[in-house]
Amino acid sequence: MKLAQRITSIKPSATLTINTKAQELRAAGRQIVSLAVGEPDFRTPEHICEAARVAMEQGFTRYTPVPGIPELRTAVAGYFRSFYGVEAGMENVVVTNGGKQSLFNLFQVLLDPGDEVIVPAPYWVSYPALVQLADGVPVFVHTEPQNDFLVSVDQLEAARTPRTRCLIMNSPSNPTGCHYTRDQLDAIAAWAVEKGIFVISDEIYDQLVYAPAKPASLAPWWQKHPESFAVVNGLAKSFAMTGWRVGYTLAHADLIKAMTKIQGQSTSNICSIAQKAALAALTGGWDCLVPMREAFVRRRDLGLARIRAWGNVVCPEPAGAFYLFPQVDWYYTAEVPDSTALCALLLEKAGVALVPGAAFGDDRCIRISYALDDETLAGSLDRVGQVLHDLKK
């Protein structure tokens, strides 16, 4: 069968591929722990689930407006007002099937064939594919663990060409957990405005930032330059709502209309029940996030201690999200020459599923998700450390 070239050039999601392999080994009777999938292990807060139950009982099961019900769009605008002092209206918001659809829609309406998008690396696995599906060209800017995997203005300027249309930022980062300060974001935003580059800011982990770091959004820059910025966020990570598929975008009203047009011809509105649940999340208080943050900080510190005990590893301390991204290439051998081979070996020998750094644009590293209980995390990382030690015997 002949398939379109655009799909044959796209690689499947590495995280989902690893998770599938882990499930196959479990089905064969192996004890496998997955540190591969970026999914909180907490239950969705009860008041959110209750809102969904009420919605179903009241028969709220029909089509809604494509960009989301007005009260939810207004609540999203209120979120940016409450946390970042940004004034926006519902006309500046579209609600999407997760943050991924927000990104897909943005690239579809912003890019013409051949337009370049600067993508700091390491990057979330879907960024390059989303750019390519819009006939754009991802331009990777590589960063170093010694600099917390953060990109500088000088690096961005070196990557800029006459074809540069967009820059995508992700803070806190998947896969590194590293986070830009307010001053760092301001410097990058000022450069982008000066050079006429549109910035897409993926802030899906903005409520999972750990002291002494503070949340920092590009939403204030959107308010000053609405034609130059879009902010993508959602509820999956902060509220443990991954399966509910609720994302949203803050952008210029004209861009929201264009994204709504794309969405209207693809998925239309997101699930009506999920919208009512999302409304409860955004308006029902944020205290439920406190124990999640506390658990993630404890697990981060536990994971860092285990990783640093391996030796010959560089791993920045993440300021947010729930990932560790150690540089482990010191352990590569002729038989295990890269991150993909190493993750395959760790799955087989340690019974631990991890994601190779190659999937994120840095083959020196592996990604570890610490979104699971302390005991399982500690035992898994100890087994990984033993396999690494054996490689260098």
C-alpha positions as a printed Julia matrix, in Angstrom:
393×3 Matrix{Float64}:
   0.0     0.0    0.0
   1.28    3.45  -0.9
   1.24    5.93   1.97
   1.76    9.67   1.92
   5.38   10.75   2.26
   4.53   12.93   5.26
   3.64    9.88   7.36
   6.46    7.6    6.2
   8.98   10.17   7.46
   7.42   10.33  10.94
   8.74    8.07  13.7
   6.36    6.53  16.24
   6.43    7.89  19.79
   9.43    6.37  21.59
   7.77    6.56  25.01
   4.73    4.62  23.81
   6.96    2.1   22.02
   8.93    1.4   25.2
   5.76    1.13  27.24
   4.33   -1.38  24.75
   7.46   -3.53  25.03
   7.22   -3.41  28.82
   3.6    -4.54  28.66
   4.56   -7.45  26.39
   7.21   -8.59  28.87
   4.7    -8.36  31.72
   2.26  -10.46  29.71
   5.03  -13.06  29.38
   5.35  -13.22  33.16
   8.26  -10.81  33.74
   8.25   -8.35  36.63
   8.73   -5.03  34.83
   8.74   -1.53  36.29
   8.12    1.31  33.87
   9.92    4.59  34.47
   9.16    5.5   30.87
   5.76    7.18  30.75
   5.21   10.76  31.88
   2.06   10.15  33.87
   1.43   11.07  37.53
   0.53    8.1   39.69
  -2.01   10.11  41.7
  -5.76    9.82  41.31
  -7.64   12.67  39.68
  -8.97   14.8   42.59
 -12.44   13.78  43.71
 -14.15   17.13  43.1
 -13.15   16.88  39.44
 -14.52   13.36  39.1
 -17.72   14.45  40.84
 -18.2    17.25  38.32
 -17.97   14.67  35.53
 -20.53   12.43  37.24
 -22.94   15.33  37.65
 -22.49   16.3   34.01
 -23.44   12.8   32.9
 -26.4    12.65  35.25
 -27.64   15.96  33.87
 -27.3    14.74  30.3
 -24.45   17.04  29.31
 -23.47   14.62  26.56
 -24.02   16.51  23.33
 -21.84   18.54  21.0
 -20.42   21.77  22.36
 -18.86   24.75  20.57
 -15.67   23.66  18.83
 -13.28   25.83  20.9
 -14.92   24.8   24.19
 -17.87   25.84  26.31
 -17.78   29.58  27.12
 -17.49   29.1   30.87
 -14.43   26.87  30.47
 -12.72   29.26  28.09
 -13.44   32.06  30.55
 -11.99   29.94  33.38
  -8.79   29.38  31.37
  -8.48   33.13  30.85
  -9.03   33.51  34.6
  -6.17   31.11  35.27
  -3.73   33.38  33.48
  -5.15   36.37  35.34
  -4.84   34.69  38.74
  -1.34   33.24  38.34
   0.39   35.64  35.98
  -1.59   38.89  36.12
  -2.5    38.65  32.44
  -5.81   39.99  31.15
  -7.39   37.78  28.49
 -10.9    36.97  27.33
 -12.53   33.78  26.15
 -11.86   34.9   22.59
  -8.17   34.34  23.33
  -8.65   30.69  24.34
  -9.3    27.42  22.54
  -9.7    24.12  24.41
  -8.12   21.11  22.73
  -7.69   17.34  23.0
  -4.65   17.62  25.24
  -1.75   20.0   24.81
  -0.57   17.95  21.84
  -3.55   19.02  19.72
  -2.9    22.64  20.65
   0.62   22.3   19.3
  -0.55   20.45  16.2
  -3.13   23.13  15.43
  -0.65   25.94  16.01
   1.92   24.56  13.6
  -0.77   23.89  11.01
  -1.95   27.51  11.02
   1.46   29.17  11.41
   3.77   27.29   9.04
   4.1    27.34   5.28
   6.15   24.65   3.51
   9.85   25.11   4.29
   9.38   27.4    7.28
  11.89   26.66  10.02
  11.14   26.11  13.69
  13.96   26.37  16.22
  13.73   23.44  18.63
  16.1    23.46  21.63
  17.39   19.96  22.34
  16.72   17.88  24.35
  13.1    18.28  23.25
   9.79   16.56  23.83
   9.6    13.66  21.39
   6.61   15.01  19.42
   7.95   18.47  18.55
   9.86   17.48  15.4
   6.99   15.34  14.08
   4.43   18.07  14.69
   6.6    20.52  12.74
   7.13   18.06   9.9
   3.41   17.27   9.66
   2.9    20.97   8.94
   5.59   20.83   6.19
   7.96   22.77   8.42
  11.63   22.12   9.11
  12.82   21.58  12.7
  16.18   23.21  13.42
  17.77   21.73  16.54
  19.89   23.72  18.98
  21.8    21.4   21.29
  22.36   22.23  24.95
  24.59   20.83  27.68
  23.88   19.29  31.11
  26.49   21.59  32.64
  24.17   24.48  31.69
  21.04   22.67  32.94
  20.16   21.92  29.3
  19.01   25.54  28.86
  19.44   27.38  25.58
  21.0    30.85  25.37
  20.11   33.81  23.18
  23.49   33.5   21.46
  22.72   29.89  20.5
  19.29   30.88  19.18
  20.76   33.7   17.13
  23.33   31.34  15.63
  20.49   29.04  14.51
  18.34   31.81  13.01
  18.03   32.02   9.22
  15.79   33.98   6.84
  13.44   30.96   6.93
  13.02   30.98  10.73
   9.34   31.34  11.55
   8.94   30.0   15.1
  10.73   29.04  18.29
   9.23   26.46  20.64
  10.05   26.72  24.33
   9.25   24.19  27.07
   9.72   25.12  30.71
   9.83   23.1   32.91
  11.19   20.73  30.33
  10.26   17.26  29.27
  12.69   15.38  29.31
  15.11   17.28  31.59
  12.9    18.89  34.23
  15.05   22.0   33.92
  13.37   25.4   34.14
  14.05   28.9   32.83
  14.09   31.8   35.28
  12.05   34.93  34.67
  15.17   36.81  33.51
  16.19   34.02  31.13
  12.72   33.88  29.57
  12.6    37.66  29.26
  15.91   37.73  27.4
  14.74   35.08  24.93
  11.37   36.75  24.44
  12.96   40.15  23.79
  15.27   38.58  21.19
  12.33   36.87  19.46
  10.31   40.08  19.28
  13.29   41.98  17.87
  13.88   39.32  15.2
  10.21   38.83  14.29
  10.07   35.21  15.44
   6.83   33.73  16.75
   7.24   31.92  20.09
   5.17   28.93  21.17
   5.58   28.36  24.91
   4.68   24.87  26.11
   3.95   25.33  29.82
   2.19   22.05  30.6
   4.3    21.6   33.77
   4.03   25.17  35.05
   2.28   24.11  38.28
   4.98   21.52  38.97
   7.84   23.9   39.8
   9.8    23.31  43.0
  11.27   25.84  45.42
  13.45   27.8   45.31
  12.49   28.0   41.61
   9.33   29.93  40.78
   6.85   29.47  37.92
   7.67   31.71  34.95
   5.37   32.09  31.97
   5.57   33.87  28.64
   1.93   34.91  29.08
   2.96   38.47  30.1
   4.86   38.74  26.82
   1.76   37.55  24.98
  -0.19   40.41  26.55
   2.42   42.94  25.35
   2.87   41.34  21.91
  -0.19   39.16  21.22
   0.77   38.73  17.57
   4.11   37.13  18.53
   3.35   34.59  21.27
   1.09   31.64  22.06
   1.0    29.79  25.36
   0.03   26.11  25.48
  -1.01   24.44  28.71
  -3.38   21.82  30.04
  -4.54   19.85  33.05
  -2.96   16.43  32.45
   0.14   16.82  34.59
  -0.93   19.3   37.29
  -4.24   17.6   38.14
  -3.33   14.0   37.25
  -5.81   14.13  34.36
  -3.81   12.52  31.57
  -6.69   10.4   30.27
  -9.17   13.27  30.28
  -7.35   14.94  27.36
  -7.79   18.62  28.19
  -5.35   21.15  26.79
  -5.71   24.8   25.9
  -4.02   27.67  24.1
  -3.79   31.36  24.93
  -3.27   33.38  21.75
  -4.39   36.31  19.61
  -8.1    36.12  18.79
  -7.34   35.76  15.07
  -5.03   32.82  15.77
  -7.68   31.23  17.98
 -10.17   31.51  15.12
  -7.72   29.83  12.75
  -7.03   27.02  15.24
 -10.77   26.57  15.73
 -11.18   26.2   11.98
  -8.57   23.41  11.93
 -10.15   21.72  14.94
 -13.62   22.02  13.47
 -12.49   20.0   10.45
 -10.64   17.37  12.47
 -11.94   16.51  15.94
 -14.48   19.27  16.61
 -15.04   19.87  20.34
 -13.31   17.84  23.02
 -15.38   15.51  25.21
 -18.25   17.43  26.82
 -17.84   15.56  30.12
 -14.13   16.34  30.26
 -14.93   20.01  29.78
 -17.1    20.07  32.89
 -14.37   18.25  34.8
 -11.82   20.79  33.58
 -14.06   23.64  34.72
 -14.14   22.12  38.2
 -10.35   21.78  38.18
  -9.77   25.41  37.23
 -12.35   26.87  39.61
 -12.32   24.44  42.52
  -9.14   25.43  44.31
  -5.52   24.37  43.94
  -4.73   22.96  47.38
  -4.91   19.42  45.99
  -1.67   20.09  44.1
   0.36   20.67  47.27
   0.8    17.0   48.29
   1.62   16.1   44.67
   4.4    18.67  44.56
   5.74   17.53  47.92
   5.84   13.92  46.75
   7.58   14.83  43.5
  10.27   16.83  45.31
  10.92   13.89  47.65
  11.11   11.47  44.74
  13.35   13.81  42.74
  15.83   13.99  45.6
  15.67   10.23  46.13
  16.25    9.59  42.44
  19.13   12.06  42.21
  20.88   10.43  45.14
  20.59    6.99  43.56
  21.77    8.22  40.15
  24.76   10.1   41.53
  25.77    6.97  43.43
  26.25    5.23  40.08
  29.31    7.38  39.42
  30.55    8.88  36.13
  27.12   10.42  35.48
  26.13   14.07  34.98
  22.56   14.87  35.99
  21.3    18.4   36.64
  18.85   18.85  39.49
  15.44   19.4   37.9
  13.48   22.46  39.04
  10.16   21.06  37.85
   8.16   18.33  36.1
   8.94   14.73  37.17
  11.89   13.64  35.04
  15.59   13.03  35.46
  17.83   13.08  32.4
  21.27   11.75  33.3
  24.16   11.67  30.86
  25.27    8.04  30.9
  27.47    7.7   27.8
  30.49    6.85  29.97
  28.88    3.39  30.28
  28.58    2.78  26.54
  30.57   -0.13  25.13
  31.12   -1.75  21.76
  28.16   -4.03  22.49
  26.03   -1.26  24.01
  27.0     1.77  21.91
  24.09    4.15  22.43
  21.06    5.06  24.53
  18.69    2.79  22.6
  20.86   -0.27  23.14
  21.36    0.65  26.78
  17.63    0.97  27.43
  17.03   -2.38  25.76
  19.67   -3.95  28.02
  18.21   -2.33  31.15
  14.75   -3.58  30.26
  16.08   -7.11  29.85
  18.56   -7.25  32.73
  17.07   -4.9   35.33
  13.41   -5.21  34.41
  13.16   -1.41  34.19
  11.7     0.45  31.21
  13.4     3.77  30.43
  13.34    6.0   27.36
  16.54    6.46  25.31
  17.81    9.99  25.08
  18.04    9.63  21.32
  14.26   10.04  21.21
  14.69   13.5   22.74
  17.62   14.55  20.58
  20.47   13.67  22.97
  21.85   10.15  22.59
  24.18   10.6   25.58
  21.28   10.42  28.03
  18.31    8.39  29.24
  15.02    9.72  30.6
  13.72    8.56  33.96
  10.21    9.38  35.15
   9.89    9.51  38.93
   6.08    9.59  38.9
   5.71    6.48  41.05
   6.12    5.44  44.69
   9.4     5.91  46.54
  10.15    2.25  47.23
   9.63    1.14  43.64
  11.66    4.07  42.34
  14.59    3.39  44.67
  14.68   -0.34  43.95
  14.45    0.2   40.2
  17.29    2.72  40.11
  19.47    0.46  42.25
  18.97   -2.37  39.74
  19.81   -0.03  36.89
  22.97    1.02  38.72
  24.02   -2.61  39.12
  23.62   -3.29  35.4
  25.68   -0.19  34.59
  28.36   -1.28  37.05
  28.5    -4.72  35.4
  29.0    -3.12  31.99
  32.31   -1.65  33.12
  33.69   -4.67  34.98
